[in-house]
Amino acid sequence: MPRKIRQLITDLEAAGFAPVEGGKGSHRKFRHPRFAGSVILSGKAGEDAQHYQEKQVYHAIREVTQ
């Protein structure tokens, strides 16, 4: 069963990513000082996350914790 967008947001914030102002509609942008670029999640908090979103969050967290 896919995870929810809110779970991905919680994981990002626990790893030190901070939300950035801006974004359009249901898009959220997160940045971390040790991560080149940003992570953008689309969708409402209660929606199921897409596979590519879960993969993107996993790789971003892995990069900043190594």
Secondary structure, DSSP 8 states (H G I E B T S, - for coil): ---BHHHHHHHHHHTT-EEES--STTEEEEE-TTSSS-EEEES-TTSB--HHHHHHHHHHHHHHH-
